[in-house]
Amino acid sequence: MTEAQAIELISATFAAAWPAASSNVPYALDNRAIELPPTASFAALTITHTTAAQLTSGAAGSRFVDRNGWITVKLWGAAGAGRYGLAQLVGAVRAIFEMVNLPAPDGGEPLTTGASVTQEIGTDTRWFTLMVRTPFSYYETK
């Protein structure tokens, strides 16, 4: 799987599952514009590659590279509205990404994810923000 394929796989998985899992909370995908909705909540997906390690050596086309990163979904809810609504959205993110194998588009090894962690970012004048981060890993043949 290439980096571009991994990004597309993660984005497509989120776009397909998020509307039903979140009761249609608006969302934005990585590096795509979003108009701030007048709704009580919204989400944004970001994919960050972090590390890579060569696992095997040999001729071109037979070497494996382990690539790792974070799937991050930022969640915004109205300031002063409590945490319950955002906690439900955290559950929706976990249902989509936590400890799953996403099938590789080329039929190879799947993209695997680990346990998600929630980080509180805090409140500004309008929004309370949480971040749900899920580690991922996949193999690329070089």
Buried (B, 14 or more C-beta within 10 A) or exposed (E): BBBEBBBBBBBEBBEEBBEEBBEEBBBBBBEEEEEEEEEEBBBBBBBEEEEEEEEEEEEEEEBBBBBBBBBBBBBBBBEEEEEEBBEBBBBBBBEBBBEBEBEBBEEBBBBBBBEBEBEEEEEEEEBBBBBBBBBBBBBBBE
